[in-house]
Amino acid sequence: MSKLAILGGTPVRSKPLPTVNDKSGRNIGREELELLKSVVESGRLFRYSGKMVSSFEEEFAGFMGVKYAVASTSGTAALHIATGAAGLGPGMEVLTSPITDAGTIIAILGQNAIPVFADIDPDTYNMLPEDVERRISDKTKAIIVVHLFGLPADMDLIMELAEEKGLIVIEDCAQAYLAEYKGRLVGAIGDLGCFSLQQSKHMFTGDGGITVTNDEKLARKARLFMDKGWDRSLGLPRAYVMLGFNYRMTELQGAVARAQLKKVKWVVERRRAVAGSLTKRLSEIEGVSPPKVPKGYKHSYWLYPLKVELSMFSASLSDIAKAITAEGIPTGTGYIGKPIYMAPLFVEKRGYGASKCPWICPLYGKNINYGEGLCPKAEETLNTLLTLPCNEYFTEEDVEDIAKAVEKVLSYYRKR
Ligand SMILES: Cc1ncc(COP(=O)(O)O)c(C=O)c1O
């Protein structure tokens, strides 16, 4: 058995893998530059002076097969626009996943609403509809479904539940461009769908976001919420008709976004091919579980999650990840580490100022606590989860190196 790189042996790979952090793993160049040039030459960088952002919105709505799209400054903004448009506010509870980026939760807290976490299915990493149902209360007004890593959540059951209880469904598709659930694109199934255009996403503008819907009223409110609540159609004097923020995308981002939109299908298709090869190779290794994609679902592989049966190995998850990284394959553990409700923000209820608002709020009138034990399956799952990169520019040779590094490290630590 060859010596592990972490112990001084030769790494499986010495050349860096293509990464989303620079040009090596990002399809960006001439097309973006051409559109950017036209924006700079026009001198119109503000979305309401030019046409890039509004064209991007139209094109994205067409791409998603929905009626309306509202662009914004980040995925977090796109989600906040959705919770704002949906009318969420103090005293209301919103069910969501404990394994997600802070942006999902900020959109809830940003409306002074209360996040309530439902446990996940350890096979898909997405919320378990039965657990969502169990945690619904008379204060629940919405569900934010996260399609984690690019795998759709079980939308039929969630939509049925929402219909029965009169809840709004917001889909967080930050990691799930072109992911499909039973022939439908995620983001177009719930009342509102939200996407991020941050650097690491399937399509990117550095930072950016977009919210989609088929509902005319929600679309109108989303647009107002994005633009300080200002109804520009009413002319002067300025009509500020609701509370909103300045989440306006600039024409520079709009230019890049339009060029990126033409490439995202290729990105997702390439990632599916790469992940397919990776799954084939990693399935041969005892003690790890590649992502399971239920029948009728299409994954878009923002990251490649790999679950490890730790009882079969004599090393911790973190030591395994460090050893694979030393072999030349950057490997993460537990995605966000622990379920998001274990962050000090929640455990200590650090809300607005020193008030502990929105948790301590007369409009809420309930006591909610966060901490270890809230979603046992999510906690257990993150303790056994490695995340491997999945990039559109990986070759078969890159995939082979990833598999070899995982194989090498796990055979070294395998209990005999
Ligand atoms: C699932 C999820 N939701 C929300 C966000 C927030 O997006 P942004 O970073 O663009 O604000 C992200 C970004 O990483 C995400 O992965």
The ligand as a Tripos MOL2 file, in Angstrom:
@<TRIPOS>MOLECULE
LIG
   16    16     1     0     0
SMALL
NO_CHARGES

@<TRIPOS>ATOM
      1 C1        -28.8200   26.9130   -0.2890 C.3       1 LIG1
      2 C2        -28.3940   28.3430   -0.3150 C.ar      1 LIG1
      3 N1        -29.2730   29.2940    0.0050 N.ar      1 LIG1
      4 C3        -28.9570   30.5950   -0.0080 C.ar      1 LIG1
      5 C4        -27.6950   31.0130   -0.3720 C.ar      1 LIG1
      6 C5        -27.3790   32.4690   -0.3220 C.3       1 LIG1
      7 O1        -26.9030   32.9420   -1.5270 O.3       1 LIG1
      8 P1        -25.8820   34.1990   -1.5990 P.3       1 LIG1
      9 O2        -24.5800   33.7310   -1.0480 O.co2     1 LIG1
     10 O3        -25.8460   34.5150   -3.0400 O.co2     1 LIG1
     11 O4        -26.4890   35.2740   -0.7800 O.co2     1 LIG1
     12 C6        -26.7340   30.0670   -0.7380 C.ar      1 LIG1
     13 C7        -25.3710   30.4780   -1.1260 C.2       1 LIG1
     14 O5        -24.4010   29.8280   -0.8700 O.2       1 LIG1
     15 C8        -27.0840   28.6890   -0.7030 C.ar      1 LIG1
     16 O6        -26.2010   27.7450   -1.0400 O.3       1 LIG1
@<TRIPOS>BOND
     1     1     2 1
     2     2     3 ar
     3     2    15 ar
     4     3     4 ar
     5     4     5 ar
     6     5     6 1
     7     5    12 ar
     8     6     7 1
     9     7     8 1
    10     8     9 2
    11     8    10 1
    12     8    11 1
    13    12    13 1
    14    12    15 ar
    15    13    14 2
    16    15    16 1
@<TRIPOS>SUBSTRUCTURE
     1 LIG1         1 GROUP 0 **** ****
